[in-house]
Amino acid sequence: MSADRITLALSKGRIYDETLPLLQAAGIEVLEHPERSRKLILPTNHPALNVVLVRASDVPTYVQYGGADLGVCGKDTLLEHEAEWGGAANVGLYQPLDLQIARCRMSVAVRADFDYVRAVRQGARIRVATKYVAIAREFFASKGVHVDLIKLYGSMELAPLTGLADAIVDLVSTGNTLKANQLVEVERIMDISSRLVVNQGALKVKRALLRPLLDAFAQAAPQAQAAQSAGAAPAPGVLA
């Protein structure tokens, strides 16, 4: 990390699209569009700030190891990353803000004809396909259910349809993809939104550079949310 520059890690797609209004409300413009540029490091009108484009699952890794000073990533990604390191205390990421963007939910879904209630009775065993192994393991363990986890990265909906798994644990937004594939959402595990994460070392070394940006995010987030949802979404909350 350069001592006189700030690097913000973002992933393409919904998180990038919903972070842009926050940056704009803070007076920051990304000068090149990621879909029209081959560059992975994008300049901004802020003389000390660059945006780097990485995979969503890599954002906490880049911030943890100092490849970026701060980043935006989903709660789901953070929980899985923390589980790999044996807990949040071992990761070294400061999480000052829940930005309340890219909102969705983590849910269990099954075929419409599958008897889920019977399958998750205490002491039963169920086979679950998911990208979110740590979250799924903890959820079913809390119910006293034995779970065989199958880690997938592609279309989760195929797993119950082909008999690969009894159920899936995945992110759900509208639920339309589940319905189109004759799947039903049977349990909501948690609500998901995106967090601002900061490298703890950078926060000490670059405090003078980072503090104004963090304050700008805190002020801009509720304004952007109000503009997008006419006040329907809750204001971002400072995390303990």
CORNOR-V841997 format. One record per residue. N is the residue number from 1. RES is the residue in one small letter. OMEGA is omega in degrees with one decimal (NA if undefined). Layout:
BEGIN
n:N res:RES omega:OMEGA
n:N res:RES omega:OMEGA
END
This chain:
BEGIN
n:1 res:m omega:175.5
n:2 res:s omega:-175.1
n:3 res:a omega:-176.6
n:4 res:d omega:179.2
n:5 res:r omega:176.6
n:6 res:i omega:176.8
n:7 res:t omega:179.7
n:8 res:l omega:-179.9
n:9 res:a omega:177.3
n:10 res:l omega:172.8
n:11 res:s omega:177.7
n:12 res:k omega:177.0
n:13 res:g omega:-171.1
n:14 res:r omega:-179.4
n:15 res:i omega:178.1
n:16 res:y omega:-176.6
n:17 res:d omega:-177.4
n:18 res:e omega:173.6
n:19 res:t omega:-177.8
n:20 res:l omega:178.7
n:21 res:p omega:177.2
n:22 res:l omega:177.3
n:23 res:l omega:-178.8
n:24 res:q omega:177.6
n:25 res:a omega:176.8
n:26 res:a omega:178.2
n:27 res:g omega:-177.1
n:28 res:i omega:177.8
n:29 res:e omega:171.3
n:30 res:v omega:-168.3
n:31 res:l omega:176.9
n:32 res:e omega:-179.2
n:33 res:h omega:-176.0
n:34 res:p omega:-179.8
n:35 res:e omega:-179.3
n:36 res:r omega:-179.3
n:37 res:s omega:174.8
n:38 res:r omega:-178.6
n:39 res:k omega:175.6
n:40 res:l omega:173.2
n:41 res:i omega:-174.3
n:42 res:l omega:177.4
n:43 res:p omega:174.1
n:44 res:t omega:176.6
n:45 res:n omega:173.8
n:46 res:h omega:-172.3
n:47 res:p omega:-176.5
n:48 res:a omega:-173.5
n:49 res:l omega:169.8
n:50 res:n omega:173.9
n:51 res:v omega:175.1
n:52 res:v omega:-178.6
n:53 res:l omega:-178.7
n:54 res:v omega:173.9
n:55 res:r omega:-178.5
n:56 res:a omega:-178.1
n:57 res:s omega:-179.2
n:58 res:d omega:-176.4
n:59 res:v omega:-179.7
n:60 res:p omega:178.0
n:61 res:t omega:177.9
n:62 res:y omega:-178.7
n:63 res:v omega:-179.5
n:64 res:q omega:-175.2
n:65 res:y omega:175.0
n:66 res:g omega:173.1
n:67 res:g omega:172.7
n:68 res:a omega:-179.9
n:69 res:d omega:179.0
n:70 res:l omega:-178.2
n:71 res:g omega:176.3
n:72 res:v omega:178.9
n:73 res:c omega:-177.1
n:74 res:g omega:176.3
n:75 res:k omega:179.1
n:76 res:d omega:179.4
n:77 res:t omega:-180.0
n:78 res:l omega:-178.9
n:79 res:l omega:178.3
n:80 res:e omega:178.9
n:81 res:h omega:-179.8
n:82 res:e omega:179.3
n:83 res:a omega:178.6
n:84 res:e omega:-177.2
n:85 res:w omega:177.2
n:86 res:g omega:175.8
n:87 res:g omega:-176.2
n:88 res:a omega:-176.8
n:89 res:a omega:-177.4
n:90 res:n omega:-173.6
n:91 res:v omega:178.4
n:92 res:g omega:177.0
n:93 res:l omega:173.6
n:94 res:y omega:-177.8
n:95 res:q omega:-173.0
n:96 res:p omega:-172.2
n:97 res:l omega:162.4
n:98 res:d omega:-173.5
n:99 res:l omega:179.9
n:100 res:q omega:174.0
n:101 res:i omega:-177.8
n:102 res:a omega:-174.5
n:103 res:r omega:176.6
n:104 res:c omega:179.3
n:105 res:r omega:173.7
n:106 res:m omega:-172.7
n:107 res:s omega:170.9
n:108 res:v omega:177.7
n:109 res:a omega:-178.9
n:110 res:v omega:171.3
n:111 res:r omega:-178.0
n:112 res:a omega:-177.4
n:113 res:d omega:-177.5
n:114 res:f omega:-179.9
n:115 res:d omega:-175.7
n:116 res:y omega:-178.5
n:117 res:v omega:178.7
n:118 res:r omega:-175.2
n:119 res:a omega:-176.3
n:120 res:v omega:173.1
n:121 res:r omega:-174.3
n:122 res:q omega:-179.8
n:123 res:g omega:179.8
n:124 res:a omega:177.6
n:125 res:r omega:-178.6
n:126 res:i omega:179.2
n:127 res:r omega:-171.9
n:128 res:v omega:174.4
n:129 res:a omega:-178.0
n:130 res:t omega:168.6
n:131 res:k omega:-170.9
n:132 res:y omega:-171.4
n:133 res:v omega:-177.2
n:134 res:a omega:179.9
n:135 res:i omega:-179.2
n:136 res:a omega:-178.9
n:137 res:r omega:-178.8
n:138 res:e omega:-178.3
n:139 res:f omega:-177.6
n:140 res:f omega:175.5
n:141 res:a omega:179.7
n:142 res:s omega:178.6
n:143 res:k omega:-178.5
n:144 res:g omega:-177.5
n:145 res:v omega:174.2
n:146 res:h omega:-175.9
n:147 res:v omega:170.3
n:148 res:d omega:-174.3
n:149 res:l omega:175.7
n:150 res:i omega:-177.6
n:151 res:k omega:177.2
n:152 res:l omega:178.0
n:153 res:y omega:-176.8
n:154 res:g omega:-175.9
n:155 res:s omega:-178.3
n:156 res:m omega:-173.9
n:157 res:e omega:-179.4
n:158 res:l omega:-171.8
n:159 res:a omega:177.6
n:160 res:p omega:-176.8
n:161 res:l omega:-178.7
n:162 res:t omega:-178.3
n:163 res:g omega:178.3
n:164 res:l omega:-177.5
n:165 res:a omega:175.1
n:166 res:d omega:-173.5
n:167 res:a omega:173.4
n:168 res:i omega:168.5
n:169 res:v omega:-174.4
n:170 res:d omega:175.2
n:171 res:l omega:178.9
n:172 res:v omega:176.3
n:173 res:s omega:178.7
n:174 res:t omega:-175.6
n:175 res:g omega:-176.7
n:176 res:n omega:179.8
n:177 res:t omega:176.4
n:178 res:l omega:-178.4
n:179 res:k omega:-178.8
n:180 res:a omega:-179.0
n:181 res:n omega:176.1
n:182 res:q omega:174.8
n:183 res:l omega:178.9
n:184 res:v omega:177.6
n:185 res:e omega:-174.2
n:186 res:v omega:176.7
n:187 res:e omega:173.0
n:188 res:r omega:-179.1
n:189 res:i omega:-179.6
n:190 res:m omega:171.1
n:191 res:d omega:-176.9
n:192 res:i omega:169.8
n:193 res:s omega:-175.5
n:194 res:s omega:-177.5
n:195 res:r omega:167.3
n:196 res:l omega:178.9
n:197 res:v omega:-174.3
n:198 res:v omega:173.7
n:199 res:n omega:-174.9
n:200 res:q omega:177.3
n:201 res:g omega:178.9
n:202 res:a omega:-179.5
n:203 res:l omega:177.6
n:204 res:k omega:-174.2
n:205 res:v omega:-174.7
n:206 res:k omega:-174.3
n:207 res:r omega:-178.2
n:208 res:a omega:177.9
n:209 res:l omega:-173.1
n:210 res:l omega:-173.4
n:211 res:r omega:177.9
n:212 res:p omega:179.7
n:213 res:l omega:177.7
n:214 res:l omega:177.7
n:215 res:d omega:179.0
n:216 res:a omega:176.2
n:217 res:f omega:-177.7
n:218 res:a omega:179.5
n:219 res:q omega:-174.7
n:220 res:a omega:-173.8
n:221 res:a omega:179.6
n:222 res:p omega:178.0
n:223 res:q omega:179.9
n:224 res:a omega:178.7
n:225 res:q omega:179.7
n:226 res:a omega:179.4
n:227 res:a omega:-177.2
n:228 res:q omega:-171.3
n:229 res:s omega:179.0
n:230 res:a omega:175.8
n:231 res:g omega:-177.1
n:232 res:a omega:-177.1
n:233 res:a omega:176.8
n:234 res:p omega:178.3
n:235 res:a omega:178.5
n:236 res:p omega:-179.9
n:237 res:g omega:175.2
n:238 res:v omega:-176.0
n:239 res:l omega:177.4
n:240 res:a omega:NA
END
